[in-house]
Amino acid sequence: MTAARLVVIGDTLLDRDVDGSVRRVSPDAPALVLDEESTVDRPGGAGLAALLAAGDGLDVTLVTALADDAGGLRLAELLTAAGVRLHAVTLPGPTPEKVRLRARGQVLLRLDRGGTDPAPPTDPAGLAALLDQADAILVSDYGRGLTGRPGLRAALDATRTPFVWDPHPRGAAPVPGAKLATPNEAEAGLLSEDAGGGGRIAAATRAGHELRRRWRAAAVAVTTGASGAVLCHAGPTPLIVPAPQVSEGDTCGAGDRFASAAAAALARGALPTEAVTAAVGAASAYVARSAADPADRRPVEHRTVAQVRAAGGTIVATGGCFDLLHAGHIATLEAARALGDCLVVCLNSDASVRGLKGPERPVVPAADRARLLEALGCVDAVVVFDEPTPEATLSWLRPDIWVKGGDYADGGPELPEAELVERWGGQTVIVPYLEGRSTTSLIGGIRA
């Protein structure tokens, strides 16, 4: 099975987070002095949406404009390293940058570079074939001119591929025919010229229906932060999709996470209602991951391991396909978690499972398997890996204890990762296995 193909179109920015400590005030001005300790570059705007979609396992091509400067080269490096293919034109002027100066997770100052009135880029060539070959399209508009190009809009108007439009108040109006548009409630109120009133849901509903009519879109999902989203489609009654968890974490990038998850779901054949539900869950989880440490946007598994290791705790890891989660899996996971201070599950990707189990597996895709595992109280983090075995993941994770199920006990085969784990002083153990529980037998029973 090949990965779903997604084309992301839009303006790419360079986000730079400068973290440090404040210990003094400048002697020559009433200003805090930030002693820089680390700097992290990451794609922003449409680049972030493309990066997130690639992380979801999609085959992603980014149609964007990149400047011929150090910032543009850095963006190209970051995106291609993440597996995103670039279909880029030259951006006139410098790379737009957003630099956040932070201390202890708090933003002290944001510095924007690249101008507030950029010159529009030229039309990307060869778009028609690229769009028609995709399973879905995401237009991530950041108001810098690309989405207003007539050739690009003509290609979108002509394509039969479903597209999602994430609008911007300074950007172009969506091309008619969008499968889904995803403004947040502030953008929806501004773009629809709705004055609000009558409550949050009522205001979002009015704005959503007005924008759906004005943009001739099939549906408009107005995101409402920690409350989830209001989906306005055919008929006057909206669908309210509540957030599965409420968090006070950093919301920067949550809109891109919502739009990319919705587009990914549509690319895989989901209905708009299903796509919005998946997107709310993905955006909520994205914000929750920053809540533990707002200064750190690294994947949650990195942060969890670093915190436990810094506190002198014991890191436990286990792995497997976890296709059709059952009582045997739960027994193994609970036993593993009892051995230390955090449990990281190394999860085989869909491609990895197919290589091990055959073309009809997995039954449940990796994103759903990871979400089910993360919902368990005994699991602290999930890492998805593509290789047949988790050696590469274990090499950077370096758990103190590596746990395998009891099917390796009683004179069974030698544990394949034991020698690797021993290299950093780790220990491999076996935990009891519940007899008669297996995914293979479950699938056999269902088919019978």
C-alpha positions as CSV (number, residue, x, y, z in Angstrom):
1,M,0.0,0.0,0.0
2,T,1.5,3.4,-1.0
3,A,1.3,6.4,1.2
4,A,-1.5,8.9,0.4
5,R,-0.3,11.9,-1.6
6,L,-0.8,15.4,-0.3
7,V,0.2,18.6,-2.1
8,V,0.6,21.6,0.3
9,I,0.5,25.1,-1.3
10,G,1.3,28.3,0.5
11,D,3.8,30.7,2.1
12,T,6.7,29.3,4.0
13,L,8.4,31.2,6.8
14,L,11.4,30.4,9.0
15,D,10.6,30.2,12.7
16,R,13.6,30.6,15.0
17,D,13.3,30.0,18.7
18,V,16.2,31.5,20.8
19,D,16.1,30.2,24.4
20,G,18.3,31.4,27.2
21,S,18.4,32.8,30.7
22,V,17.7,36.2,32.1
23,R,20.0,37.1,35.1
24,R,20.4,40.8,34.8
25,V,19.2,44.1,33.3
26,S,21.2,46.0,30.8
27,P,23.3,48.8,32.3
28,D,22.8,51.1,29.3
29,A,19.0,50.6,28.8
30,P,16.0,49.5,30.8
31,A,16.0,46.1,29.1
32,L,16.4,42.5,30.2
33,V,19.6,40.7,29.0
34,L,19.0,37.3,27.5
35,D,22.0,35.0,27.6
36,E,21.5,32.7,24.6
37,E,21.7,29.0,25.3
38,S,20.2,27.3,22.3
39,T,18.7,28.2,18.9
40,V,16.2,26.0,17.0
41,D,15.2,26.6,13.4
42,R,12.0,25.1,12.0
43,P,9.7,25.7,9.0
44,G,6.7,27.9,9.7
45,G,3.5,28.6,7.7
46,A,2.9,26.2,4.9
47,G,6.3,24.6,5.6
48,L,5.1,23.6,9.1
49,A,1.9,22.1,7.7
50,A,3.9,20.1,5.2
51,L,6.3,18.9,7.9
52,L,3.4,17.8,10.1
53,A,1.8,15.9,7.2
54,A,5.0,14.1,6.3
55,G,5.3,13.1,10.0
56,D,1.8,11.5,9.6
57,G,3.2,9.3,6.9
58,L,1.9,11.1,3.8
59,D,3.8,11.5,0.6
60,V,4.1,15.3,0.7
61,T,5.0,17.9,-2.0
62,L,5.2,21.5,-1.0
63,V,4.4,24.2,-3.5
64,T,5.9,27.4,-2.2
65,A,8.3,30.3,-2.8
66,L,11.8,30.3,-1.3
67,A,14.2,33.3,-1.3
68,D,17.7,32.9,-2.6
69,D,19.3,33.6,0.7
70,A,20.6,31.8,3.8
71,G,17.1,31.6,5.3
72,G,15.7,30.0,2.1
73,L,18.6,27.5,2.0
74,R,17.9,26.6,5.6
75,L,14.2,26.0,4.9
76,A,15.0,23.8,2.0
77,E,17.5,21.8,4.1
78,L,15.0,21.3,7.0
79,L,12.1,20.3,4.7
80,T,13.9,17.9,2.4
81,A,15.5,16.3,5.5
82,A,12.0,15.5,6.7
83,G,11.1,13.9,3.4
84,V,9.1,16.8,1.9
85,R,9.5,17.3,-1.8
86,L,9.8,20.9,-2.9
87,H,8.1,22.5,-6.0
88,A,9.4,26.0,-5.4
89,V,9.6,29.3,-7.2
90,T,11.9,32.2,-6.3
91,L,10.6,34.5,-3.6
92,P,11.5,38.2,-4.3
93,G,13.2,39.7,-1.3
94,P,14.4,38.1,1.9
95,T,13.0,35.0,3.7
96,P,10.3,36.0,6.1
97,E,11.4,35.1,9.7
98,K,9.7,35.0,13.1
99,V,12.3,35.0,15.9
100,R,11.0,34.3,19.4
101,L,13.3,35.2,22.3
102,R,12.4,33.0,25.3
103,A,13.4,32.3,28.8
104,R,11.9,29.5,30.9
105,G,9.3,28.9,28.3
106,Q,8.0,32.5,28.2
107,V,8.3,34.6,25.1
108,L,10.0,37.9,25.9
109,L,10.0,39.4,22.5
110,R,9.1,38.4,18.9
111,L,11.2,39.8,16.1
112,D,9.7,39.7,12.6
113,R,11.9,40.0,9.5
114,G,11.1,39.9,5.8
115,G,8.8,42.9,5.5
116,T,5.1,43.3,6.0
117,D,4.3,44.1,2.3
118,P,6.1,41.4,0.3
119,A,6.3,41.3,-3.4
120,P,4.3,38.4,-4.8
121,P,6.2,35.5,-6.3
122,T,5.7,34.2,-9.9
123,D,3.2,31.4,-10.7
124,P,4.6,27.9,-10.1
125,A,4.9,25.9,-13.4
126,G,3.5,22.4,-14.0
127,L,0.8,22.6,-11.3
128,A,-2.1,20.9,-13.2
129,A,-0.5,17.5,-13.4
130,L,0.8,17.7,-9.8
131,L,-2.6,18.5,-8.4
132,D,-4.4,15.9,-10.4
133,Q,-2.1,13.2,-9.2
134,A,-2.6,14.0,-5.5
135,D,-5.1,12.5,-3.2
136,A,-5.8,15.8,-1.5
137,I,-4.5,19.4,-1.5
138,L,-4.0,21.8,1.4
139,V,-3.7,25.5,0.8
140,S,-2.0,27.1,3.7
141,D,-2.3,30.9,3.2
142,Y,-0.1,33.2,5.2
143,G,-1.0,36.4,3.3
144,R,2.3,36.8,1.4
145,G,0.9,36.6,-2.2
146,L,1.4,33.1,-3.5
147,T,-2.3,32.0,-3.2
148,G,-3.4,35.0,-5.2
149,R,-1.4,34.1,-8.3
150,P,-3.8,33.7,-11.3
151,G,-2.2,30.6,-12.7
152,L,-2.2,28.8,-9.4
153,R,-5.9,29.7,-8.8
154,A,-6.8,28.5,-12.3
155,A,-5.1,25.1,-11.6
156,L,-7.0,24.8,-8.3
157,D,-10.3,25.7,-10.0
158,A,-9.7,23.1,-12.7
159,T,-8.6,20.2,-10.5
160,R,-11.0,17.5,-9.3
161,T,-8.8,16.7,-6.3
162,P,-10.4,17.7,-3.0
163,F,-8.7,20.6,-1.3
164,V,-8.7,22.2,2.1
165,W,-8.2,26.0,2.4
166,D,-6.6,27.4,5.6
167,P,-7.3,31.2,5.1
168,H,-5.5,34.3,6.3
169,P,-7.1,37.7,6.8
170,R,-4.5,39.3,4.5
171,G,-4.6,36.5,2.0
172,A,-6.7,35.8,-1.1
173,A,-10.2,34.5,-0.9
174,P,-10.4,30.7,-1.2
175,V,-10.9,29.3,-4.7
176,P,-14.6,28.2,-5.0
177,G,-15.2,24.5,-4.5
178,A,-13.1,23.8,-1.5
179,K,-14.0,20.6,0.3
180,L,-13.3,22.3,3.6
181,A,-12.1,25.7,4.8
182,T,-10.6,26.1,8.3
183,P,-10.6,29.6,9.7
184,N,-10.2,30.1,13.5
185,E,-13.0,32.0,15.2
186,A,-11.2,35.4,15.1
187,E,-10.5,35.0,11.4
188,A,-14.0,33.8,10.7
189,G,-15.5,36.8,12.5
190,L,-13.2,39.2,10.7
191,L,-13.7,37.7,7.2
192,S,-17.4,37.3,7.5
193,E,-17.8,40.8,9.1
194,D,-19.9,39.2,11.8
195,A,-20.0,41.4,15.0
196,G,-20.3,38.4,17.3
197,G,-22.9,38.1,20.0
198,G,-25.3,35.4,21.1
199,G,-22.6,33.2,22.4
200,R,-19.5,31.6,21.0
201,I,-21.2,28.7,19.2
202,A,-23.8,31.0,17.7
203,A,-21.2,33.5,16.4
204,A,-19.1,30.7,14.9
205,T,-22.1,29.2,13.3
206,R,-23.2,32.4,11.7
207,A,-19.7,33.2,10.5
208,G,-19.2,29.7,9.2
209,H,-22.4,29.6,7.1
210,E,-21.7,33.1,5.7
211,L,-18.2,32.1,4.6
212,R,-19.4,28.8,3.2
213,R,-21.9,30.8,1.1
214,R,-19.4,33.5,0.1
215,W,-16.6,31.1,-0.7
216,R,-18.9,28.4,-2.3
217,A,-17.2,25.8,-0.1
218,A,-18.7,22.5,0.7
219,A,-18.0,23.0,4.4
220,V,-16.3,25.5,6.8
221,A,-14.8,24.4,10.1
222,V,-14.4,27.3,12.5
223,T,-11.8,26.3,15.1
224,T,-12.5,27.5,18.6
225,G,-9.3,26.8,20.5
226,A,-9.7,24.5,23.5
227,S,-13.4,24.1,22.7
228,G,-12.7,22.2,19.5
229,A,-14.5,23.2,16.2
230,V,-17.8,24.1,14.8
231,L,-18.4,22.5,11.4
232,C,-20.9,24.3,9.1
233,H,-22.0,22.2,6.1
234,A,-25.3,21.4,4.3
235,G,-28.2,22.3,6.5
236,P,-28.6,25.0,9.2
237,T,-27.5,22.8,12.2
238,P,-23.7,22.8,12.8
239,L,-21.7,19.8,14.0
240,I,-19.9,20.6,17.3
241,V,-16.6,18.6,17.7
242,P,-15.3,19.1,21.2
243,A,-11.6,18.8,22.0
244,P,-10.8,15.4,23.7
245,Q,-8.5,17.1,26.1
246,V,-8.1,20.7,27.4
247,S,-4.6,22.1,27.8
248,E,-2.9,25.4,28.6
249,G,0.0,24.6,26.3
250,D,1.6,26.7,23.6
251,T,-1.0,27.1,20.7
252,C,1.6,28.3,18.2
253,G,1.2,26.0,15.2
254,A,-2.1,24.4,16.3
255,G,-3.9,25.8,13.3
256,D,-1.4,24.2,11.0
257,R,-1.8,20.9,12.9
258,F,-5.6,21.1,12.5
259,A,-5.5,21.9,8.8
260,S,-2.8,19.3,7.9
261,A,-4.6,16.6,9.9
262,A,-7.9,17.4,8.2
263,A,-6.2,17.3,4.7
264,A,-4.5,14.0,5.6
265,A,-7.8,12.4,6.6
266,L,-9.4,13.5,3.3
267,A,-6.5,12.2,1.4
268,R,-7.1,8.8,3.0
269,G,-10.8,8.9,2.0
270,A,-12.5,10.3,5.1
271,L,-15.7,12.3,5.1
272,P,-15.5,16.0,6.1
273,T,-17.1,15.2,9.4
274,E,-14.5,12.4,10.1
275,A,-11.7,14.7,8.9
276,V,-12.7,17.5,11.3
277,T,-13.0,15.1,14.2
278,A,-9.5,13.7,13.5
279,A,-8.2,17.3,13.1
280,V,-9.6,18.4,16.5
281,G,-7.9,15.4,18.2
282,A,-4.6,16.1,16.4
283,A,-4.5,19.8,17.3
284,S,-5.5,19.1,20.9
285,A,-2.7,16.5,21.3
286,Y,-0.3,19.0,19.6
287,V,-1.0,21.7,22.2
288,A,-1.0,19.2,25.1
289,R,2.5,18.1,24.1
290,S,3.8,21.6,24.7
291,A,2.1,22.0,28.1
292,A,4.7,19.9,30.0
293,D,7.4,22.3,28.8
294,P,6.4,25.3,26.7
295,A,10.0,26.0,25.8
296,D,10.3,22.6,24.1
297,R,8.5,21.8,20.8
298,R,10.5,18.6,20.3
299,P,8.5,15.3,20.1
300,V,7.0,14.4,23.4
301,E,9.0,11.2,23.6
302,H,12.3,13.2,23.6
303,R,11.0,15.5,26.3
304,T,9.7,12.7,28.6
305,V,13.0,10.8,28.4
306,A,15.1,13.9,29.0
307,Q,13.1,14.8,32.1
308,V,13.1,11.3,33.6
309,R,16.8,10.9,32.9
310,A,17.7,14.3,34.4
311,A,15.8,13.4,37.6
312,G,17.8,10.1,37.8
313,G,14.7,8.0,37.0
314,T,14.5,4.7,35.1
315,I,13.4,4.7,31.5
316,V,11.6,1.6,30.3
317,A,10.8,0.8,26.7
318,T,9.0,-2.0,24.9
319,G,8.0,-2.5,21.3
320,G,5.7,-4.2,18.9
321,C,3.0,-3.8,16.2
322,F,0.0,-3.5,18.7
323,D,-2.4,-4.2,15.9
324,L,-5.9,-4.7,17.4
325,L,-5.0,-3.8,21.0
326,H,-6.1,-6.6,23.4
327,A,-5.7,-7.8,27.0
328,G,-2.4,-9.5,26.3
329,H,-1.0,-6.2,25.2
330,I,-2.3,-4.4,28.3
331,A,-0.8,-7.0,30.6
332,T,2.6,-6.5,29.0
333,L,2.4,-2.7,29.0
334,E,1.3,-2.5,32.7
335,A,4.0,-4.9,33.7
336,A,6.6,-2.9,31.8
337,R,5.5,0.4,33.3
338,A,5.8,-1.0,36.8
339,L,9.5,-1.4,36.2
340,G,10.4,2.2,36.0
341,D,9.4,5.9,35.9
342,C,8.3,6.2,32.3
343,L,7.3,3.8,29.5
344,V,8.1,4.5,25.9
345,V,6.4,2.2,23.3
346,C,8.4,1.7,20.1
347,L,5.6,1.1,17.5
348,N,6.1,-0.5,14.1
349,S,4.9,1.8,11.3
350,D,2.4,0.5,8.7
351,A,5.2,-0.3,6.2
352,S,7.2,-2.1,8.9
353,V,4.1,-4.2,9.9
354,R,3.5,-5.1,6.3
355,G,7.0,-6.3,5.9
356,L,6.7,-8.5,9.0
357,K,3.1,-9.7,8.8
358,G,2.2,-9.5,5.1
359,P,0.2,-7.2,2.8
360,E,-3.1,-7.5,4.7
361,R,-1.7,-6.0,7.9
362,P,-1.9,-3.8,9.8
363,V,-5.7,-3.8,10.3
364,V,-5.4,-0.5,12.3
365,P,-3.2,2.3,10.8
366,A,-0.2,3.6,12.8
367,A,-1.8,6.9,13.7
368,D,-4.8,5.1,15.3
369,R,-2.6,2.6,17.0
370,A,-0.4,5.3,18.5
371,R,-3.4,7.2,19.7
372,L,-4.9,4.2,21.4
373,L,-1.6,3.5,23.1
374,E,-1.1,7.1,24.2
375,A,-4.5,7.0,25.8
376,L,-3.4,4.3,28.2
377,G,-2.4,5.4,31.7
378,C,0.6,3.1,31.7
379,V,2.1,4.6,28.5
380,D,4.0,7.8,28.6
381,A,5.1,8.2,25.0
382,V,5.0,6.4,21.6
383,V,7.7,6.4,19.0
384,V,6.8,5.1,15.5
385,F,9.7,3.5,13.5
386,D,9.9,2.3,9.9
387,E,12.5,-0.4,10.1
388,P,11.8,-4.1,10.7
389,T,13.3,-3.9,14.2
390,P,13.6,-0.9,16.6
391,E,17.4,-1.0,16.9
392,A,17.8,2.5,15.4
393,T,15.2,4.0,17.8
394,L,16.8,2.2,20.8
395,S,20.2,3.6,19.9
396,W,19.1,7.2,20.6
397,L,16.4,6.4,23.2
398,R,18.9,4.3,25.3
399,P,16.4,2.9,27.8
400,D,17.5,1.5,31.1
401,I,15.2,-1.5,30.7
402,W,14.0,-3.1,27.4
403,V,10.9,-5.3,27.9
404,K,9.7,-8.2,25.8
405,G,6.6,-10.3,26.1
406,G,6.8,-13.8,27.7
407,D,6.7,-15.6,24.4
408,Y,10.5,-15.4,24.5
409,A,10.6,-17.3,27.9
410,D,11.0,-21.0,28.5
411,G,14.0,-21.6,26.3
412,G,12.7,-19.5,23.4
413,P,14.9,-17.7,20.9
414,E,17.6,-15.2,22.0
415,L,16.2,-11.7,22.5
416,P,17.3,-9.9,19.3
417,E,17.9,-6.5,20.9
418,A,19.6,-7.7,24.1
419,E,23.2,-7.2,22.9
420,L,22.5,-3.7,21.7
421,V,20.9,-2.6,25.0
422,E,23.8,-4.0,26.9
423,R,26.2,-1.6,25.1
424,W,25.0,1.4,27.3
425,G,24.5,-0.6,30.4
426,G,20.8,-1.4,29.9
427,Q,19.0,-4.6,30.8
428,T,16.6,-6.7,28.8
429,V,13.8,-8.5,30.6
430,I,10.8,-10.6,29.9
431,V,7.4,-10.1,31.5
432,P,4.5,-12.6,31.8
433,Y,2.5,-13.4,28.7
434,L,-1.3,-14.0,28.8
435,E,-2.0,-17.3,27.1
436,G,-4.5,-17.4,24.3
437,R,-4.4,-13.7,23.5
438,S,-3.0,-12.7,20.1
439,T,-3.8,-10.4,17.3
440,T,-3.5,-13.2,14.8
441,S,-6.1,-15.4,16.6
442,L,-8.4,-12.4,16.9
443,I,-8.2,-11.7,13.2
444,G,-8.7,-15.4,12.5
445,G,-11.8,-15.5,14.6
446,I,-13.3,-12.4,13.0
447,R,-12.7,-13.9,9.5
448,A,-14.2,-17.2,10.5
